[in-house]
């Protein structure tokens, strides 16, 4: 009913202030230009990360993944996603250490 289709496009939020009638960026295409921010729904982020919608809401609730609210809508920007992914990456030294844990020499 209220679900988005699998090919839903991300929302583009323009951060520049120009009159819509004189701004060529006001068209409905999805070209990303400097100053534009992509904002995704929870469902889109769940598909992108290959996790469930409830897991995304859990990450939001615990503050591990940031978001913004527009009225009653919750949106996760490309910057929020980049920060989350960077925080989850394991530094190379830690990965090497974990690989050798528990192995006999």
KAHU-V633561 format. One record per helix or strand of 2 or more residues. SS is the DSSP state (A for helix, B for strand). FROM is the first residue (numbers start at 1). TO is the last residue. If there is no record, write none. Layout:
ss,from,to
SS,FROM,TO
SS,FROM,TO
This chain:
ss,from,to
B,11,14
A,24,26
B,36,40
A,42,49
A,53,61
B,68,70
B,73,77
A,78,88
A,92,100
